[in-house]
Amino acid sequence: MKRRHFTDEQIRRLPRKTNRYILADPELIGHYLRVPARKSKAPITFVAVTRHEGKQVWTTLGTTDTLRLAQAREQARKAIGRVQSLTVAAAAEDWLKRRVRAGGFRTVRERGRIVERHIIPALGSRAMSDVRRDHLTAMLDRIEDESGAPMADAVLRIFGAIARWHHQRYEDYQPPLTKGMWRVTERRRKRILTDAEIKAIWNCDGGSYDALIKLALLTAQRRDKLRTLRWDDVRGDIWTIRTEPREKGNPGQLRLPKLALDIIAKQPRLNAYVFSGRGEGPIASSGYHKAQFDKLCGVEDWRVHDLRRTARSLMARAGVQTEIAERVLGHTQGELIETYDRHSYQDEMAAALEKLATLIERIVNPPAENVVALRIGDKADA
């Protein structure tokens, strides 16, 4: 039966065999006991074993005559960290360099920011092998209190990636992660805006930001695609959506409805971007514009990405077929379909956006007879 724990008394009573043997400490990876052969008078020895540059490194810590188990474990933790020479800061940089930057990930800046701002200050000087679950919990608790549960989960996700990368390179290392560490229990957001909320944000005067919001609702595209929309991306009524390496799918090209084209045409040409920011760049992606817009429109608890979900729901309401609506969003159709169905679906997606625009116009500017009927109904209910 596999040992679950050791005590000093159990170690003193370990049987000696014909040949010397090694016994792993079940509570500390990389810590072992070297039990001498039966004929030897030498005491049992505590050793730390790790790998450095592909080779095993054995460090003798002391014997059972001079060390208690708790002391040996503490020395083993220090020895493992020292031999590997990889603190959390060093492991994080190794992961960023060899995995993230070399892999061409689009989120390299955000991942680096999370490492520098949250992980390094809390754990950077510790050896990877010395980071325990309670260290992680303390860090996540503080981040949740200061920046919210979603940020705590983002940090946990990054640390988990670093730990898995380190585990792939050092077999003696085991990540201190377990199930149930996430702070946000509802992983998939389902919020869509009601007709009243759509009307409120549509009629809100928020400058270029409200134009971006309207275009998000009319096209069902992701915020960064709209934020970085360039004037030369739109030729006639066709928007060619730029595609970067390793990014999520997008529809490629969309024929925009007149309502969307009118919004684009009204934007001032200050630089290469339709929604310009300071200098030569696009409008900032920070939450400042959103916070100011929320105060003006009065709609609460919504995100820009909720508009993408709302637009998808409106397309279904307008009678757009599921397959076409999913293509507008740029969702993958499955390997088999994408291999054999080479049709562009440009006309079908254009028709879907026209239906979406028509429905949005009815919501934000309802026909006069509907307003009268609604008022009569309200009186009747009263």
Buried (B, 14 or more C-beta within 10 A) or exposed (E): EEEEEBEEEEBEEBEBEEEBBEBBBEEBBBBBBBBBEEEEEEBBBBBBBBBEEEEEBEBEBBBBEEBEBEEBBBBBBBBBBEBBEBBBBBBBBBBBEEBBEEEEBEEBEEBBEBBBEBBBEBBBEBBBBBBEEEBBEEBBEBBBEEBEBEBBBBBBEBBBBBBEBBBEBBEBBBBBEEEEBBBBEEEEEEEBBEBEBBBBBBEBEBBBBBBBBBBBBBBBBBBBBBBBBBBEBBEEEEBEBEEEEEBEEBBBBBBBBEBBBEBBEEBEEBBBBBBBBEEEEBBEBEEEBBEEBBEBBEBEEBEBEBBBBBBBBBBEEBEBEEEBBBBBBBBEBEEEEEEEEEEEBBEBBBBBBBBBBEBBBEBBEBEEEEEEEEEEEEEEEE
